Amino acid sequence: MDANTKSVEESETTNQGDDVEIKRYPTTIPWCGMYGTVMPEMLENALEQLLSDHDTGTKVDKEALEEATDAMDWHKAYTELAEEYTKQWAEWVGLDIKFVNMWSPREYNFVTDEIHTTISLDSLMAVRLDVMDSAIFKDVAKRRFTSRPGYISFYDSDTSTWGRNVLEWDVCQIGTLMSAAASKKYLSDKLSEESDDEDDVDFERNQMAQRELMECPLGNGVIDNILFDNCLILAKLVEGIYEKSSQFPIDMGQLSLNLQPTSNQ
């Protein structure tokens, strides 16, 4: 955890109009991170697709790809991807979750990137009611907090020792609730699809399940926009690819409008 992450005792309060205050509590959500996972691959594959010939879509302009890769602000791109993942995850599980930041470790030996968020009091109480006494929650806590060679846990893996008041729990404990809620939701979705395969129901460790949540952003241009927002030369490079294709001449003015960054950096 970094200094930007609040303890539960320092939970934040936000104004929602008419002086109505909603208390929010810091937590993490289950996520595979950006190191050697499907998440950076998502951006890299989208970038290659943008810089592929527009006749067949199979040949990547390697020179343009190298230029774009060097010019890309990858940290900001990864952070925006994490924020978009948070939106998709919150909608999927049906919780009031807001993105705060992405925390990255100095070394990836034992931990990976984390998404720091806040959750509303109502959503936290709903998760508590739904998950706290479940076997899934106990299993997730046991996996997370059982000491093993090279890893010493500072938490008891027996959740019965944590107490019943989740408002007194810290970020890691509430984050464990979030992970269990995701696993329960994922299992429910799989069973509703009449699938007999119950493998990989631990959502936190299932990269492909997490990637499935990003299918909509991949299809509606959100991922492409993240790339354009964080590489100032990308629009020009893509225009150059179009110029080389048999589809040229095209309305380059309209293309330029379509490829403008969507947010101010």
BELBEL-V445269 format. One record per residue. N is the residue number from 1. PHI is phi in whole degrees, 0 to 359 (NA if undefined). PSI is psi in whole degrees, -180 to 180 (* if undefined). OMEGA is omega as a letter, one per 30 degrees, with the letter a starting at -180 (* if undefined). Layout:
BEGIN
N:PHI:PSI:OMEGA
N:PHI:PSI:OMEGA
END
This chain:
BEGIN
1:NA:144:l
2:255:180:a
3:292:-17:a
4:280:-11:a
5:271:124:a
6:277:150:l
7:283:166:l
8:299:-35:l
9:295:-22:l
10:257:30:a
11:303:147:a
12:265:156:l
13:239:132:a
14:241:147:l
15:272:132:a
16:243:30:l
17:90:151:a
18:54:29:l
19:61:22:l
20:276:126:a
21:254:132:l
22:245:121:a
23:279:137:a
24:234:149:a
25:236:135:a
26:290:142:l
27:203:173:l
28:250:166:l
29:235:153:a
30:294:130:a
31:198:142:a
32:279:-13:l
33:84:-174:a
34:251:1:a
35:262:107:l
36:65:34:a
37:236:-177:l
38:287:-16:a
39:292:-54:l
40:295:-31:l
41:301:-35:l
42:301:-47:l
43:291:-43:a
44:297:-42:l
45:293:-39:l
46:294:-38:l
47:294:-43:l
48:298:-39:a
49:294:-40:l
50:298:-33:a
51:256:22:l
52:264:157:l
53:298:142:a
54:267:11:l
55:271:-48:a
56:245:-24:a
57:72:15:a
58:249:-19:a
59:251:117:a
60:274:136:l
61:283:98:a
62:296:-35:l
63:294:-44:l
64:294:-38:l
65:297:-42:l
66:296:-42:l
67:298:-45:a
68:294:-40:l
69:297:-42:l
70:291:-34:a
71:275:-14:a
72:289:136:l
73:273:89:a
74:293:-34:l
75:297:-45:l
76:292:-38:l
77:297:-44:l
78:296:-40:a
79:295:-42:l
80:294:-36:l
81:295:-42:l
82:298:-39:l
83:294:-42:l
84:294:-40:l
85:300:-42:l
86:301:-44:l
87:299:-46:a
88:293:-41:a
89:295:-45:a
90:298:-42:l
91:294:-39:a
92:295:-46:a
93:275:-11:l
94:75:40:a
95:239:153:l
96:275:89:a
97:242:136:l
98:235:136:l
99:290:138:l
100:248:-59:l
101:194:172:l
102:251:126:l
103:256:135:l
104:238:137:l
105:284:160:l
106:291:-39:l
107:233:148:a
108:257:24:a
109:299:-46:a
110:238:-19:a
111:227:164:l
112:233:-174:a
113:299:149:l
114:236:147:l
115:260:118:l
116:265:131:a
117:222:178:l
118:234:153:l
119:234:142:l
120:288:159:l
121:300:-44:a
122:299:-43:a
123:292:-39:l
124:298:-43:l
125:293:-34:l
126:294:-43:l
127:294:-42:l
128:304:-48:a
129:296:-38:a
130:278:-31:a
131:240:-28:a
132:305:-36:a
133:260:14:a
134:274:156:l
135:293:-32:l
136:299:-44:l
137:299:-44:l
138:295:-38:l
139:293:-43:l
140:297:-44:l
141:296:-40:l
142:296:-43:l
143:294:-42:a
144:290:-38:a
145:241:16:l
146:271:122:l
147:295:149:a
148:205:171:a
149:306:125:a
150:88:-4:a
151:217:122:l
152:247:119:a
153:276:141:l
154:262:7:l
155:239:147:l
156:286:129:a
157:286:-9:l
158:270:106:a
159:293:-16:l
160:293:-17:l
161:271:-4:a
162:278:-16:a
163:89:164:a
164:266:-16:a
165:271:100:a
166:293:-18:l
167:290:-14:l
168:262:0:l
169:279:159:l
170:264:-175:a
171:300:-43:a
172:293:-38:l
173:291:-45:l
174:295:-37:l
175:299:-32:l
176:293:-37:l
177:300:-43:a
178:297:-41:l
179:297:-42:l
180:293:-38:l
181:297:-40:l
182:293:-42:l
183:295:-40:l
184:294:-42:l
185:295:-43:a
186:296:-43:l
187:297:-42:l
188:298:-42:l
189:297:-42:a
190:294:-41:a
191:291:-33:l
192:291:-21:l
193:273:10:l
194:59:38:l
195:263:136:l
196:271:-4:a
197:276:110:l
198:253:16:l
199:287:157:l
200:57:35:l
201:280:-8:l
202:285:95:a
203:301:-36:a
204:299:-31:a
205:256:4:a
206:259:94:a
207:296:-38:a
208:291:-34:l
209:296:-39:l
210:292:-38:l
211:295:-34:l
212:302:-31:l
213:293:-18:a
214:262:8:a
215:297:-40:l
216:295:-50:l
217:301:-32:l
218:292:-36:a
219:275:-25:a
220:258:9:l
221:93:-2:a
222:298:-43:a
223:295:-42:l
224:300:-42:a
225:297:-35:l
226:300:-41:l
227:294:-46:l
228:297:-39:a
229:298:-28:a
230:245:14:l
231:217:101:a
232:296:-24:a
233:264:-2:a
234:295:-42:a
235:301:-43:l
236:295:-39:l
237:295:-41:l
238:294:-40:l
239:302:-39:l
240:297:-37:l
241:296:-43:l
242:298:-39:a
243:298:-28:a
244:275:-10:a
245:271:164:l
246:287:-10:l
247:282:-10:l
248:277:140:g
249:278:145:l
250:230:177:a
251:283:88:a
252:294:-29:l
253:296:-43:l
254:292:-38:l
255:300:-43:a
256:298:-39:l
257:296:-40:a
258:291:-26:a
259:259:11:l
260:288:144:l
261:306:144:a
262:267:-7:l
263:215:155:l
264:278:134:a
265:267:*:*
END
